[in-house]
């Protein structure tokens, strides 16, 4: 799925005050792009209350809980970069938020791909600072 990400799925140089702002941005984009058939911020927030989506290396993976599968209209992935960082949990600062909308099987495949790419701390750090979308995609898709 990472190979299907294009410039239109990147939101580089973003800014947010807190996790709630980030989830609102993600929910709004999911709705605008038609990935969901109703507002989904409350579901993204619910998922964060269940267990943090922070993966490490400054990366978080906001997604819907299983209870929201009925609102998924299309598979999609959007990536936000926050060069200044956003406090995600008490001790974690997030620089990249990867919003994923997918049904369970696809979702697991996407998680696996993302974990493989972003487990490399050098790649994660580089992507948190790159300002050119083409360079970002080239680094991301090489993994």
Secondary structure, 3 states (H helix, E strand, C coil): CHHHCCHHHEECCCCCCCHHHHHHHHHHHHHHCCCECCCCHHHHHHHHHHCCCEEECCEECCECCHHHHHHECCCEEEEEEEEEEEEEECCEEEEEEEEEECCHHHHHHHHHHHHHHHCCHHHHHHHCCCCCHHHHHHHHHHC
